[in-house]
């Protein structure tokens, strides 16, 4: 029988949820606050933990941090349960390493589905970590990078962000890796001068958030949605377990990350040595290929973002755009930029 630890300070909700789970043939331990919850978790080592965020004695974040620091409890799947629906609260929990979250009030099927999916994934990862006889079987399930992406899509935690929302901040713990399902994301840093520098752009089917596989290693940049974005997230613990027994997937991922580094180097060389005209032209083309790859036609992007990627002043960018428009290379309507002569723009020096 699978065991569940439910940490919830609302007596009625705690008792009603425990009864529901017991009817589904789970053994349920309960705790009225975070401090007692940590004690029960370390004593009983449940198969999964469901924990409220706002509680007396010790809040849900404190519970997760305490259990993540203990080798005996760090791999127990952890689901946050909270009435807070703001993205910043959800993001903080996911950054700390939570596996999933549910917002109150929740439907019975939502709770049971979250528990079942997390237990199933935990079982797979446990076999990968501890049972050598199962390594080959587990490896067959994830044979290449596309199947890894499918795992993100099918089993990862799905979150959505509106245009302009921050996904994670520089210096926050990098405990999760993301796959972009929809939209475009920019990585950026703030320079000492106060100027923003965009270091990379990511499109659907790209991975986001790679820094180091060391626990709690900080993100080196801030990630922000350039347009409405949907992401699938997976903890580094889960990803390390998969890569640790699958050489092919690890090599494919290393090749992908190496290509990303090469692209960033090319961008830095362009920013350092190209003319303002070439920087502007290449940046427009870069945004078009990422944001509108099917048509190579029109983008809607802020002039500040264009200038930040190009590494030039916004005023210089605007003057160059006006020159391109006068020469018939592009068409401008408000924020929209439409390419009229693709080959000519590619040949700008």
N, C-alpha and C positions, 0 to 999 in steps of 0.2 A: 504494500500500500504506500503510495506517495504521500509525503508529508509537506504541509504548508505552514509557514509562520505568518500570521496576520498581526501587524502592529498598527493599532488604530485607537485613538483616544476617545472617539465617540462610542459610547457603550452600546447603543441600539444598533448602530451600523456594524460594529464589531461582532456582536452576537448574531445578528441576522445573516451577515456574510459568512460567518463560521458555520452556521447551520446549513446554508446553501451548499457550501463546499463539502460538508460531511455527507449530505445527501448524494453528492457526486462521487462518493467513495474515496474521499481524501481524509487523511488524519490531520486535524488542524490544531496547531498551538496558537495561543493568542497572547498579546501583551498590550497593556493600556498606555504605554509610553515608550519612547525610544531607548531609554536606559535599560528598562526591563527587557525590551526586545533584543538588544545586543546580548544580554546574558542568556536569554532563551536560545538565540541563534547559535551561540558558541557551545551551549550544552547539548542541544538536540540535533544540530546540523541538519536542518530541514532541506528538502529537495528544492524548495523555492520560497522566496520571501516577498510578501506584499506589504508595503509600508506607506503610511500617510506621511505627508511632508510637515505640516504644522502641528506640533505636539509639545506637551510640557516635558521637562527634564532634559530631553535630547530630541532635536527635530530629525526629520527623515534624512537630511543631508549628512548630519552627524552620524546617524546609524550606518549609512552607506560607507562613509569614510572609515569608520571603525572596523567594519567587516571586511572592507577591501584591503586593510592593512594586515589582516590575519590570514596566513596561508591556509588555515583550516576552513575559512568561510569565503575567501575571495572569489571562488568560482561558483558560488551559489547564485542562480538567476535572481535578479532583483527587479521588482516592478513597483514603481511609485504610484500611489493612489492619492489624488488630491483634488480639491475643488478649484484650485488655481489653474487657470487655462492660459495665462499669459505666456508668450513664447520664452521670455527671459527665465521664468521659473522652470519650464520644461527643459530648456537648453542647459541650465545649471545642473540639473539632475543627470542629463545625458552626458555632459562633460565629465561628471564625477564617475561615470561608468555604469549607470543604470541600464538595464536591458530593455525596458519598456515603461510606459506610463498609461494610466487610465484616469479620466477626469470624472469626478462625482457630479451628479448622479450617473451611474453607469448601468447598462443593460446586463442581464444575467449572461447572455451569450457572449458579450464583449469580454467579460471577466474570464469565463471558461475558455474562450478561444485564446486569449493572451496567455493563460496558464499552460494550456496544452501545447501551444507552439514553442514556448520557452522551455518547457520540460523536454520536448522532443529534440530541440537543438542542443540542450545541455547534455542529453544522452549521447548524441553523436560526438560532441566535443570531448566528453569524458572517455569514450572509446578511443578517440584519437590520442588522448594524452596518456592513458594508462594501460591499454590492452594491445600489445604488439601484434597479436593474431588478427586484430581487426583493422590494422592500418591499411592493408591492401584494399579491403572492402570499402573503407571510408574514402580512400583516394580515388576509387572508381567513381564515386558519387560526384566529386569535383575534379574533372579531368583537365580543364583548361580555363583560360581567363574569362571566356564567355559564360561558362557554367558558374564561375565565381560571381560574376555580375548577376546572374539569375538568382543565386542564393541571396545576394543583397536585396534584390527586388522582391523575392518571395518571402523571406524571413526577417529582413532588416526592419528597423523601426522607421516608419515613414513620417516625415515632418515637412511642413510647407512654410514658406516664407514669402512675404510680400516684397515687391520691388523696394530696395533701399534698406531692408532689414538686415541686421548683422546676424550671421550664422554662428560664428565664434570670434572671439577677440584674441589678439596677440597677448601672450603670457598665460592664457587659460590652459588648464591641463588638457593635453591632446590624447584623450582616452578613447576616441572614436574615429573611425574612418567612414567616409561617406561616398555614395555613388549618386551622381546627379541624374535624376529621372526626367526632369523638365526644367527648362530655364537656363540662365547663364549666371555664373558667379565670378566675382573678381577677388583676387588676393591683393592686399595693399598694406603698405606701411606708411607711417607718418614720419617725415623727416624732421630734423631738429629745427629747420626753418619754418615748420608748420605746413609745408607742402606735402600733399599726398602723392605717393608713387605706387602705381599699379604694377605689381610684379608678375601677375599671371592671370589669364582668363580661362575659365572652364565651361564646357558645354555639356549637353546631355550625353551620357555614357562615359563621362570622365570621372575618375576618382578624385576625391578632395580630402585634404586634412592629413596627408602623410608628412610626418616630421621624423619621429624616432619610435622604435618599438619599446623603448624604456617607459615604464609606468610613470604617469603624471608629467612626462616631459612637456614643456610648454609649447603651444603653437607659436611659430615664429612670425606669423602675419595675421592680419584680420581678414575674415572672409565676409563679403556682403553680396546680397542678391542684386544683380544688375536689372533683372526683370523677375516676375513671379517665378518661384523655384519650388520644386519638390525633390526631396532627398531621401535616400534609404541609408540608414546608419547601422554600423556594426562595431562592436567593441574590439579593441586591439587584441584582447585575450582570445576572442573567437577567431580572429583572422590569423593570429600567430599559430593557433592549433592546426588550422587548415594548411597553412604554408609549411609548417614544420614537417609534415608527412607527404607533401606533394611537390616534388622537385620541378615538374613541368610548369605548374602554376606559378611557383616562385620565380622561375627563370623568365616566364612571360611578363610577370609583374615588374621584375628588375629591368627588363628591356623597355617597358613602357615608361618607367620612371626615368631611365637614362635618356630616352627621347625627349621627355619633358625638360630635363636639365639642358639638353642641347638647344632646345627652342628658346629657353630663357637666356642662354648665353648669346644666341643670335640677336635677341631683342636688346640685350645690354650693349652689344657691339653697335647695333643700329642707333641706339640712343646716344652713344658716345661719339660716333664718327660720321653719321649720315647728315646730309643737309636737312634743313627744316622742311623743304618741299618733299624730300623722299620719306622722312619720318612721318609726315602727315599722310602721304599716299599709302604707305605700307600699313599704317595704323587703321585707316579706313578699311582697307582690304582685310585686315585681320579681324576686325569686328564683323564685317559682312560674312566672312566664312564661318564665324562662330555663331552669330545670331541668326543668319538667314542663309544657311549653306545650300539650300535647294535652288535658289534663284540668282545668287550673287548680284542682288539688285539693290534693296533698300534697307537701311537701318534707322532706328530711332534711338539716339544715344546723346547723353549730355556732352557739351563741349569740354567740360572739366575732365570727364573720364577719357575722352579722346586725347586731350593734352597730357594727361597723367601717364597714359600708356606710351605716348610718343616721346615723353620726356622733354617737352617744350612748354613755354608759357602759353596760357590760354589765349592771350592777345595775338601771339604769333600764329597760333593755330587758326584763329578766326580769319586773320588776314590771308593765310594760305588757302583756306577754304574758298574765300571770295575770289582769289586768283583762279582756282580750279573751276569755279562756276563760270567765271568770265571766259575761260578757255574752252568751255563746253565739256569738261571731263565729268562733272557731277551736276546734279540739280539739288537745290536746297529749298525745303518748305518747312519752316519752323525748325523743329529738331530733326526732321527727317532728312537723310542724305541718300540720294539715289545715284548710283553709278551709271553714267551714260557711255563712257568709253573705258571698258575694263582693261584692255591691252595697253592703252595709252597711260592709264594710271599705274600699271605695273612697271612701266618703263621710265617713270619719273625719276630724275637724278637730283 
